[in-house]
Amino acid sequence: MPRRELEQLEQRIREALAELRPFLAADGGDITLEEVTADGIARVRLHGACRGCAMSPMTMKAGVEEAIKRVAPSIKAVEAVNMGEVV
């Protein structure tokens, strides 16, 4: 993917995450985009209360992944990474 397209894709994903941020912040958490890989995987980092929350897998699937794929249909998967681990 050309660099310009990748930058635009990342920007759309960041905007989608910004829309989710108030909901995460209400529970003491946050989320940031770490990277988009060449093979179409968006890696995000959960912060604060979201990091260890038992509901984070549901949040990832029903909230984060859905929001990202809505603005970036070329994304194949969304992964949460924390402290170097893929969640």
Backbone as a chain_set.jsonl record, in Angstrom:
{"seq": "MPRRELEQLEQRIREALAELRPFLAADGGDITLEEVTADGIARVRLHGACRGCAMSPMTMKAGVEEAIKRVAPSIKAVEAVNMGEVV", "coords": {"N": [[0.854, -1.173, 0.0], [0.646, 2.169, -0.908], [2.416, 4.854, 0.709], [0.974, 7.268, 1.163], [-1.716, 6.424, 0.992], [-1.753, 4.676, 3.158], [-1.326, 6.464, 5.275], [-3.702, 7.953, 5.116], [-5.569, 5.952, 5.674], [-4.806, 5.267, 8.307], [-5.437, 7.694, 9.533], [-8.249, 7.78, 9.233], [-8.892, 5.614, 10.865], [-7.94, 6.517, 13.357], [-9.734, 8.627, 13.745], [-12.128, 7.193, 13.997], [-11.589, 5.837, 16.369], [-11.45, 8.014, 18.067], [-14.11, 8.696, 18.275], [-15.034, 6.639, 19.855], [-13.666, 7.014, 22.177], [-14.83, 8.695, 24.336], [-16.671, 6.899, 25.517], [-15.035, 4.861, 26.452], [-13.448, 6.331, 28.183], [-15.296, 7.002, 30.126], [-15.367, 4.756, 31.653], [-12.882, 4.767, 32.687], [-10.835, 4.226, 30.88], [-8.866, 4.07, 27.806], [-7.841, 4.221, 24.344], [-5.474, 3.625, 21.767], [-4.175, 3.842, 18.422], [-1.714, 1.692, 17.371], [-0.388, 0.573, 15.136], [-0.76, -0.103, 11.606], [-0.545, -2.959, 9.871], [1.25, -4.3, 7.008], [-0.213, -6.388, 6.004], [-2.833, -5.759, 6.553], [-3.754, -5.595, 9.238], [-4.979, -3.976, 12.024], [-3.478, -2.691, 14.811], [-4.141, -2.026, 18.102], [-3.808, -0.268, 21.223], [-4.887, -0.786, 24.462], [-5.648, 1.238, 27.252], [-5.347, 2.206, 30.742], [-8.19, 1.429, 32.739], [-9.321, -0.215, 30.83], [-7.402, -1.953, 30.033], [-7.081, -4.239, 31.7], [-9.617, -5.184, 31.898], [-12.333, -7.46, 32.174], [-14.272, -7.337, 30.259], [-13.055, -6.43, 27.993], [-12.475, -8.071, 25.664], [-15.044, -8.24, 24.497], [-15.594, -5.557, 24.081], [-13.611, -5.008, 22.222], [-14.411, -6.598, 20.011], [-17.19, -5.989, 19.486], [-17.273, -3.224, 19.591], [-14.78, -1.704, 18.984], [-13.552, -3.111, 16.758], [-15.705, -3.181, 14.965], [-16.175, -0.413, 14.563], [-13.754, 0.362, 13.372], [-13.648, -1.234, 11.044], [-15.838, -0.214, 9.733], [-15.015, 2.317, 8.834], [-12.741, 1.65, 7.526], [-12.766, -0.619, 5.461], [-10.883, -2.307, 4.317], [-9.346, -3.354, 6.291], [-8.398, -6.331, 7.777], [-8.33, -7.53, 10.269], [-8.491, -6.738, 13.786], [-6.344, -6.166, 16.414], [-5.561, -6.219, 19.862], [-2.846, -4.9, 21.563], [-0.741, -5.123, 24.326], [1.795, -4.083, 26.373], [3.698, -5.315, 24.704], [2.502, -7.732, 24.189], [0.149, -9.619, 22.299], [-3.254, -9.371, 22.623]], "CA": [[0.0, 0.0, 0.0], [1.444, 3.391, -0.949], [2.508, 5.577, 1.982], [-0.125, 8.248, 1.282], [-2.938, 5.663, 1.296], [-1.614, 4.166, 4.517], [-1.535, 7.598, 6.174], [-5.129, 8.274, 5.101], [-6.219, 4.849, 6.376], [-4.531, 5.445, 9.731], [-6.191, 8.863, 9.989], [-9.65, 7.372, 9.37], [-8.983, 4.744, 12.041], [-7.804, 7.373, 14.545], [-10.996, 9.357, 13.899], [-13.114, 6.236, 14.518], [-11.251, 5.6, 17.773], [-11.792, 9.237, 18.801], [-15.551, 8.628, 18.557], [-15.236, 5.664, 20.93], [-12.903, 7.423, 23.357], [-15.645, 9.113, 25.491], [-17.277, 5.728, 26.157], [-13.965, 4.183, 27.184], [-13.029, 7.225, 29.264], [-16.316, 6.94, 31.176], [-15.015, 3.609, 32.494], [-11.493, 4.907, 33.129], [-9.904, 3.666, 29.913], [-8.555, 4.787, 26.58], [-7.343, 3.357, 23.276], [-4.677, 4.303, 20.74], [-3.736, 3.031, 17.292], [-0.276, 1.466, 17.396], [0.1, 0.417, 13.768], [-1.502, -0.873, 10.619], [0.465, -3.787, 9.222], [1.166, -4.424, 5.549], [-1.222, -7.394, 5.656], [-4.179, -5.291, 6.87], [-4.145, -5.766, 10.631], [-4.873, -2.769, 12.846], [-3.1, -3.02, 16.184], [-4.504, -0.955, 19.019], [-3.379, -0.46, 22.612], [-5.857, -0.394, 25.48], [-5.0, 1.918, 28.381], [-6.137, 2.397, 31.959], [-9.074, 0.354, 33.195], [-9.638, -1.122, 29.717], [-6.311, -2.9, 29.83], [-7.279, -5.501, 32.398], [-11.052, -5.412, 32.068], [-12.85, -8.734, 31.671], [-15.138, -7.058, 29.118], [-12.295, -5.894, 26.864], [-12.665, -8.808, 24.407], [-16.324, -7.858, 23.91], [-15.404, -4.183, 23.613], [-12.797, -5.083, 21.006], [-15.162, -7.188, 18.905], [-18.449, -5.306, 19.185], [-17.114, -1.78, 19.488], [-13.579, -1.226, 18.295], [-13.403, -3.733, 15.436], [-16.82, -2.73, 14.119], [-15.944, 0.995, 14.207], [-12.614, 0.443, 12.452], [-14.005, -1.829, 9.746], [-16.812, 0.668, 9.082], [-14.306, 3.402, 8.143], [-11.601, 1.078, 6.798], [-13.163, -1.991, 5.131], [-9.747, -3.119, 3.891], [-8.73, -3.959, 7.477], [-8.817, -7.733, 7.906], [-8.477, -7.889, 11.685], [-8.078, -5.752, 14.782], [-5.718, -6.846, 17.543], [-5.136, -5.383, 20.988], [-1.499, -5.203, 22.043], [-0.424, -4.499, 25.609], [3.13, -4.419, 26.881], [4.368, -6.211, 23.778], [1.732, -8.956, 23.982], [-1.103, -9.505, 21.541], [-4.347, -9.841, 23.486]], "C": [[0.907, 1.245, 0.0], [1.357, 4.163, 0.375], [1.339, 6.545, 2.192], [-1.443, 7.548, 1.64], [-2.919, 5.149, 2.729], [-1.86, 5.281, 5.53], [-3.014, 7.974, 6.251], [-5.93, 7.207, 5.861], [-6.038, 4.999, 7.883], [-5.322, 6.624, 10.298], [-7.673, 8.518, 10.174], [-9.847, 6.496, 10.612], [-8.872, 5.571, 13.315], [-9.092, 8.16, 14.808], [-12.09, 8.444, 14.456], [-12.852, 5.96, 15.997], [-11.598, 6.819, 18.628], [-13.28, 9.26, 19.147], [-15.854, 7.668, 19.701], [-14.643, 6.123, 22.259], [-13.775, 7.881, 24.537], [-16.281, 7.934, 26.236], [-16.244, 4.97, 26.98], [-13.536, 5.018, 28.384], [-14.021, 7.198, 30.425], [-16.049, 5.789, 32.142], [-13.551, 3.638, 32.923], [-10.466, 4.358, 32.153], [-9.664, 4.565, 28.721], [-8.027, 3.764, 25.568], [-6.544, 4.194, 22.293], [-4.34, 3.313, 19.631], [-2.223, 2.917, 17.363], [0.287, 1.365, 15.99], [-0.952, -0.256, 12.906], [-0.446, -1.645, 9.853], [0.231, -3.865, 7.715], [0.092, -5.428, 5.13], [-2.617, -7.041, 6.174], [-4.658, -5.539, 8.276], [-3.928, -4.447, 11.36], [-4.566, -3.214, 14.265], [-3.358, -1.811, 17.059], [-4.015, -1.3, 20.42], [-4.474, 0.067, 23.529], [-5.094, 0.187, 26.664], [-5.933, 1.96, 29.58], [-6.966, 1.179, 32.31], [-9.387, -0.647, 32.09], [-8.609, -2.24, 29.582], [-6.567, -4.25, 30.5], [-8.739, -5.891, 32.554], [-11.484, -6.745, 31.447], [-13.732, -8.537, 30.437], [-14.365, -6.589, 27.885], [-12.395, -6.734, 25.594], [-13.986, -8.446, 23.712], [-16.243, -6.434, 23.354], [-14.637, -4.182, 22.305], [-13.638, -5.556, 19.83], [-16.368, -6.327, 18.515], [-18.289, -3.807, 18.992], [-15.975, -1.363, 18.58], [-13.471, -1.805, 16.886], [-14.491, -3.258, 14.478], [-16.598, -1.289, 13.648], [-14.821, 1.13, 13.193], [-12.995, -0.094, 11.079], [-15.045, -0.996, 8.997], [-16.096, 1.756, 8.28], [-13.146, 2.9, 7.286], [-11.894, -0.38, 6.457], [-12.009, -2.895, 4.696], [-9.022, -3.769, 5.074], [-9.296, -5.361, 7.661], [-9.079, -8.139, 9.346], [-8.017, -6.725, 12.552], [-7.545, -6.521, 15.971], [-5.385, -5.819, 18.612], [-3.748, -5.833, 21.413], [-1.274, -4.438, 23.338], [0.924, -5.015, 26.086], [3.83, -5.458, 26.008], [3.637, -7.507, 23.522], [0.522, -8.665, 23.126], [-2.179, -10.112, 22.4], [-5.395, -10.515, 22.64]], "O": [[1.824, 1.35, 0.815], [0.338, 4.119, 1.064], [0.784, 6.621, 3.288], [-2.193, 8.027, 2.491], [-3.934, 5.179, 3.426], [-2.534, 5.063, 6.537], [-3.522, 8.278, 7.33], [-6.858, 7.532, 6.601], [-6.996, 4.873, 8.646], [-5.821, 6.554, 11.422], [-8.283, 8.922, 11.164], [-10.846, 6.625, 11.32], [-9.631, 5.352, 14.258], [-9.49, 8.337, 15.959], [-12.889, 8.869, 15.291], [-13.791, 5.861, 16.787], [-11.995, 6.672, 19.784], [-13.667, 9.783, 20.192], [-16.822, 7.863, 20.435], [-15.063, 5.678, 23.327], [-13.487, 7.486, 25.666], [-16.412, 7.975, 27.46], [-16.541, 4.493, 28.075], [-13.29, 4.485, 29.466], [-13.627, 7.354, 31.58], [-16.451, 5.838, 33.304], [-13.037, 2.656, 33.458], [-9.342, 4.052, 32.549], [-10.191, 5.674, 28.639], [-7.799, 2.601, 25.899], [-6.896, 5.341, 22.016], [-4.234, 2.109, 19.864], [-1.523, 3.929, 17.41], [1.304, 1.982, 15.673], [-1.891, -0.883, 13.396], [0.449, -1.051, 9.252], [-0.848, -3.536, 7.221], [-0.452, -5.333, 4.029], [-3.491, -7.905, 6.235], [-5.861, -5.681, 8.496], [-2.84, -3.873, 11.322], [-5.298, -4.012, 14.85], [-2.862, -0.716, 16.796], [-3.832, -2.469, 20.759], [-4.927, 1.204, 23.397], [-4.03, -0.308, 27.034], [-7.144, 1.774, 29.454], [-6.507, 0.042, 32.194], [-9.687, -1.806, 32.375], [-8.909, -3.325, 29.084], [-6.289, -5.295, 29.91], [-9.054, -6.838, 33.275], [-11.059, -7.106, 30.349], [-13.917, -9.469, 29.654], [-14.966, -6.372, 26.833], [-12.401, -6.154, 24.508], [-14.04, -8.357, 22.485], [-16.769, -6.152, 22.277], [-14.975, -3.44, 21.383], [-13.575, -4.962, 18.754], [-16.538, -5.982, 17.346], [-19.092, -3.185, 18.296], [-16.187, -0.746, 17.536], [-13.314, -1.056, 15.922], [-14.217, -2.968, 13.314], [-16.808, -0.978, 12.476], [-14.921, 1.923, 12.256], [-12.694, 0.531, 10.062], [-15.129, -1.061, 7.771], [-16.519, 2.085, 7.171], [-12.633, 3.623, 6.431], [-11.342, -1.284, 7.084], [-12.146, -4.118, 4.705], [-8.176, -4.64, 4.876], [-10.511, -5.556, 7.696], [-9.934, -8.98, 9.62], [-7.263, -5.855, 12.116], [-8.208, -7.424, 16.482], [-4.98, -4.696, 18.311], [-3.51, -7.026, 21.6], [-1.58, -3.25, 23.431], [1.154, -6.22, 26.185], [4.478, -6.372, 26.519], [4.095, -8.317, 22.715], [-0.066, -7.587, 23.216], [-2.042, -11.245, 22.861], [-6.404, -10.985, 23.166]]}, "num_chains": 1, "name": "protein.A"}
